[in-house]
Amino acid sequence: MHRMYFRLKYPKLILFLVSIIIGFLIFKEASVDGVHEYLLAIGYFGIFLAGFFYVYGLTSVPATVLLLILAKDQNLFPAVLAASLGALLADIILFMFVRYEFKDEINKLPTKKFFKSKDKSLPHRIEKFLYMVAAAFLIGSPLPTEIGITMMASVTEMSAKKFAIIAYLLHTAAIALILMAGRMI
């Protein structure tokens, strides 16, 4: 086993993906009733926490359900703001973790070479744009945000400030839609 770890090209990324899969399998049957009551009792901080957990793959489904449920009990605009700030905090933590803890493996990824390329041709620029759109979609959706954040963290031109602005805007739009849907249910 010790030898296999060193033969894998991306051991940390593989372990990270395996942990997401295991977490999803463990928590997919989790009940959210008790959590709903607690989050409702603590008001907008509860919405903030639901937004924080909306980001992580293994908690995104329960957090989305909580946002849908809590939408009827809170004012829409402060709730969107609180949940989006929670999501932003989680995104920044994950972005910094991936950017600095996985730096050695990110430098080996093909995307690193792809974005350093001096190719200014239209097809290459379109590919870069589509890569960033895919990453943005993954961040904005309640799908595993970790994948989109990893994609953006692998782009060295992506500063933490630029990432924070993009992530906040994407989460604000997605969470606003979720909360509006929750009010209609």
C-alpha positions in Angstrom: 0.0 0.0 0.0 2.9 2.3 0.8 4.3 2.0 -2.7 1.0 2.5 -4.4 0.6 5.9 -2.7 3.8 7.1 -4.2 2.9 5.7 -7.7 -0.3 7.6 -7.9 0.1 10.9 -9.9 -2.4 12.8 -7.8 -2.8 11.0 -4.4 -4.2 14.0 -2.5 -6.8 14.8 -5.1 -7.8 11.2 -5.3 -8.2 11.0 -1.5 -10.1 14.2 -1.5 -12.6 12.9 -4.1 -12.9 9.6 -2.3 -13.7 11.5 0.9 -16.5 13.4 -0.9 -17.9 10.2 -2.2 -17.8 8.5 1.3 -19.3 11.6 2.9 -22.2 11.6 0.4 -22.8 7.9 1.0 -22.9 8.4 4.8 -25.1 11.5 4.9 -27.5 10.9 2.0 -30.1 9.5 4.4 -29.7 12.2 7.1 -32.8 13.8 8.5 -32.9 17.6 8.7 -35.9 18.1 11.1 -34.0 18.8 14.3 -31.5 20.9 12.4 -34.3 23.0 10.9 -35.8 23.8 14.3 -32.4 24.8 15.6 -31.5 27.0 12.6 -35.0 28.6 12.8 -34.4 29.5 16.4 -31.1 31.2 15.8 -32.5 33.4 12.9 -30.3 34.7 10.2 -27.3 33.1 11.7 -29.1 29.8 10.9 -29.4 30.9 7.3 -25.7 31.9 7.3 -24.9 28.3 8.5 -27.1 26.8 5.8 -25.3 28.9 3.2 -22.0 27.8 4.6 -22.9 24.1 4.3 -24.5 24.6 0.9 -21.0 24.8 -0.6 -19.7 21.4 0.4 -20.7 18.3 -1.6 -21.6 16.1 1.3 -23.8 18.8 2.9 -25.1 20.6 -0.1 -28.4 18.6 -0.4 -29.4 18.9 3.2 -28.4 22.6 3.2 -30.5 23.2 0.0 -33.4 21.5 1.7 -32.9 23.7 4.8 -32.8 26.9 2.7 -36.0 25.8 0.9 -37.7 25.2 4.3 -36.3 28.3 6.0 -37.3 30.6 3.1 -40.9 31.0 4.3 -39.7 32.0 7.8 -37.2 34.8 6.9 -37.2 38.0 4.9 -35.9 37.3 1.4 -33.2 39.9 1.0 -31.4 39.6 4.4 -31.7 35.8 4.0 -30.0 35.8 0.6 -27.3 38.1 2.0 -26.7 35.9 5.1 -26.7 32.6 3.1 -24.4 34.1 0.4 -21.9 35.3 3.0 -21.9 31.9 4.6 -21.3 30.3 1.2 -18.6 32.8 0.5 -16.8 32.0 3.7 -16.9 28.3 3.0 -15.7 28.9 -0.6 -12.7 31.1 0.5 -11.7 28.4 3.1 -11.9 25.7 0.4 -10.1 27.9 -2.2 -7.2 28.7 0.1 -7.0 25.0 1.2 -6.9 23.7 -2.4 -4.6 26.5 -3.6 -2.0 26.0 -0.9 -2.3 22.4 0.3 -2.7 20.9 -3.1 -0.2 23.2 -4.8 2.3 20.5 -5.7 -0.4 18.4 -7.4 -2.1 21.4 -9.0 1.2 22.3 -10.7 1.1 18.8 -12.3 -2.4 19.2 -13.7 -2.8 19.7 -17.5 -4.8 22.8 -16.8 -1.7 24.5 -15.4 0.0 24.1 -18.7 -3.2 25.0 -20.6 -3.5 28.4 -18.9 0.2 29.2 -19.1 0.1 28.7 -22.8 0.8 31.8 -24.9 -1.6 30.6 -27.6 -3.8 33.6 -28.4 -5.9 31.8 -31.1 -9.6 32.1 -30.9 -10.2 28.3 -30.3 -7.8 28.4 -27.4 -9.4 31.4 -25.9 -12.8 29.8 -26.3 -11.6 26.7 -24.5 -10.3 28.8 -21.6 -13.6 30.6 -21.5 -15.6 27.4 -21.5 -13.4 25.9 -18.7 -14.1 28.9 -16.5 -17.8 28.8 -17.3 -17.9 25.1 -16.3 -16.1 26.0 -13.1 -18.5 28.9 -12.4 -21.5 26.6 -13.1 -20.3 24.1 -10.6 -19.7 26.8 -8.0 -23.1 28.3 -8.5 -25.1 25.1 -8.4 -25.8 22.9 -5.4 -23.6 20.3 -7.1 -20.2 19.6 -5.5 -18.7 23.0 -5.4 -15.3 21.5 -4.6 -14.8 20.6 -8.2 -15.4 24.1 -9.5 -13.3 25.6 -6.8 -10.5 23.2 -7.6 -10.8 24.1 -11.2 -10.5 27.8 -10.4 -7.7 27.3 -7.9 -5.7 25.6 -10.5 -5.7 28.8 -12.6 -2.8 30.9 -11.3 -4.2 34.1 -12.8 -7.2 33.7 -10.5 -6.5 35.8 -7.4 -8.4 35.1 -4.2 -10.1 38.5 -4.5 -11.3 37.8 -8.0 -12.5 34.3 -7.0 -14.3 35.8 -4.0 -16.2 38.2 -6.2 -17.2 35.5 -8.7 -18.1 33.0 -6.0 -20.2 35.5 -4.1 -22.2 36.6 -7.2 -22.8 33.1 -8.3 -23.9 31.9 -4.9 -26.1 35.0 -4.4 -27.9 34.2 -7.6 -28.3 30.5 -6.9 -29.4 31.0 -3.3 -31.9 33.7 -4.3 -33.5 31.3 -6.7 -33.6 28.6 -4.0 -35.1 30.9 -1.4 -37.7 32.2 -3.9 -38.6 28.6 -4.8 -38.9 27.8 -1.1 -41.4 30.6 -0.7 -43.5 29.2 -3.5 -43.6 25.7 -2.2 
